[in-house]
Amino acid sequence: MTLLTHQPLAIAPQVLDELRERDDAGAVRRPYAYDTDGAPLRCCLRRSRAGERILLVSYAPLRRWAAEASADPGAYDEVGPVFIHADTCQGPDPASGYPFAETGALRVLRRYSGEGRITGGTVVQLPVDPVQAQVTMEQALRTAFTDSQVALVHVRAVEYGCFHYEVRGWR
């Protein structure tokens, strides 16, 4: 796999610790053993494996970024469900490319300004070929960051609107 121009970011370890105690909706969740493969884990940016202990928690990615960036996302602040390991994990494998780039999947890249406002979005149809799916994600992210207003991009599933990961611009 080639070096990525835009690095997908998993949820930070200290945030994961907080979410395991109390999620961004204020709830305490109970872990369970996932009995089939496939829950998209935002802690290590891979799919869960049968028997792994996971949590489904409410997460507010823009709110957390805004707190770091001294921005106010206003009405764009939203909370949604994400899967994480119930216990500390190794985190993502940086050599694995863009996560959740299943062939033929639809993704939306939602762009945000440095003030935390949506500046646009793009729907991306990933090709069937896995290598081309990675290339397509890279090209879509490059295009998103050509807009000088874009500070970060959220990659989401179209089917459920689920947050998959964040990519930040470098300026």
C-alpha positions in Angstrom: 0.0 0.0 0.0 1.3 3.4 -0.8 1.7 6.2 1.7 -1.5 8.1 2.1 -1.6 11.8 1.4 -4.5 12.2 3.8 -4.3 10.2 7.1 -7.6 8.8 8.4 -7.9 9.5 12.1 -9.3 7.0 14.6 -11.0 8.3 17.8 -8.1 9.4 20.1 -7.2 7.0 23.0 -8.1 9.5 25.7 -11.5 10.1 24.1 -12.1 6.4 23.8 -11.4 6.1 27.6 -14.1 8.8 28.2 -16.6 7.1 25.9 -16.1 3.8 27.6 -17.1 5.4 30.9 -19.9 7.7 29.6 -20.7 8.5 26.0 -21.4 11.8 24.4 -25.1 11.5 25.0 -24.4 10.9 28.7 -25.2 7.2 28.8 -23.2 4.4 30.3 -23.1 1.5 27.9 -22.6 -2.2 28.5 -20.1 -4.3 26.4 -21.2 -7.3 24.5 -19.5 -10.0 22.4 -20.3 -9.4 18.8 -21.3 -12.7 17.3 -20.6 -12.0 13.7 -17.9 -10.2 11.8 -18.3 -6.7 10.6 -19.1 -3.9 13.0 -17.0 -0.9 11.8 -14.7 -0.1 14.8 -13.8 3.6 15.1 -11.0 2.9 17.6 -8.8 0.8 15.3 -10.5 1.6 11.9 -11.3 -2.0 11.0 -14.2 -4.4 11.1 -14.9 -6.3 14.3 -14.2 -10.1 14.5 -16.5 -12.7 15.9 -16.4 -12.8 19.7 -14.7 -9.4 20.2 -16.2 -7.4 23.1 -17.4 -4.1 21.7 -19.6 -1.1 22.7 -22.1 0.9 20.7 -21.7 4.5 22.0 -22.9 7.9 21.1 -20.1 10.1 19.7 -20.0 13.8 18.7 -17.0 14.1 16.4 -17.4 17.7 15.4 -18.0 18.8 19.0 -14.8 17.2 20.1 -12.8 18.7 17.2 -14.4 22.1 17.8 -13.3 22.0 21.5 -9.7 21.5 20.3 -9.9 24.2 17.6 -11.8 26.8 19.6 -14.6 26.7 17.1 -18.3 26.7 17.5 -20.1 24.2 15.3 -23.5 25.6 16.3 -26.3 23.6 14.8 -23.9 21.3 13.0 -23.0 19.6 16.3 -24.5 16.1 16.2 -24.3 12.9 18.1 -24.4 9.5 16.4 -23.7 5.9 17.2 -20.3 4.3 16.6 -18.7 1.0 17.5 -15.6 0.8 19.6 -13.8 -2.0 21.4 -14.9 -2.4 25.0 -11.3 -2.5 26.2 -8.1 -0.8 25.0 -7.0 -2.0 21.6 -3.9 -1.5 19.4 -5.4 1.3 17.3 -5.3 1.4 13.5 -2.7 -0.1 11.3 -1.3 2.9 9.4 -0.4 0.6 6.4 -3.9 -0.5 5.9 -5.0 2.4 3.6 -8.4 4.0 3.8 -10.6 2.1 6.1 -14.2 0.9 5.3 -13.5 1.3 1.6 -15.5 -1.7 0.7 -15.8 -2.2 -3.0 -19.0 -0.8 -4.4 -19.9 1.1 -1.2 -21.2 4.6 -1.2 -19.4 7.2 1.0 -20.1 10.8 1.7 -17.3 13.2 2.4 -18.6 16.1 4.5 -16.3 19.1 4.5 -16.1 21.6 7.4 -14.5 25.0 7.7 -12.2 26.0 10.5 -15.2 27.6 12.2 -17.0 24.3 12.3 -19.5 25.0 9.5 -20.3 22.6 6.6 -18.8 23.9 3.4 -20.1 21.1 1.2 -20.1 17.4 0.6 -19.4 14.8 -2.0 -20.9 11.3 -2.6 -18.3 8.8 -3.7 -19.1 5.5 -5.3 -16.2 3.2 -4.6 -15.1 0.9 -7.5 -15.3 -2.9 -7.2 -11.5 -3.2 -7.5 -10.0 -2.8 -4.0 -7.0 -0.9 -5.2 -9.1 1.4 -7.3 -11.4 2.0 -4.2 -8.3 3.3 -2.3 -7.3 5.5 -5.3 -10.8 6.9 -5.5 -10.8 7.8 -1.8 -7.5 9.5 -2.1 -8.6 11.5 -5.1 -11.9 12.5 -3.4 -9.9 13.7 -0.3 -7.4 15.6 -2.5 -10.3 17.3 -4.2 -12.0 18.2 -0.9 -8.9 19.8 0.4 -8.4 22.0 -2.7 -10.9 24.3 -1.1 -8.9 26.6 1.2 -11.8 26.9 3.6 -11.8 23.1 4.4 -10.2 22.3 7.7 -11.5 18.7 8.1 -13.5 16.1 6.3 -15.8 13.5 7.9 -16.1 10.3 5.9 -19.5 8.7 6.5 -21.5 5.7 5.2 -24.4 6.8 2.9 -26.7 4.0 3.9 -26.9 4.9 7.6 -25.1 8.2 7.8 -22.6 6.7 10.2 -19.4 8.6 10.9 -16.5 6.4 9.9 -13.4 8.6 10.4 -12.0 12.1 10.2 -9.3 13.6 8.0 -7.7 16.9 8.8 -6.1 19.3 6.5 -2.5 20.5 7.0 -1.9 24.2 6.7 
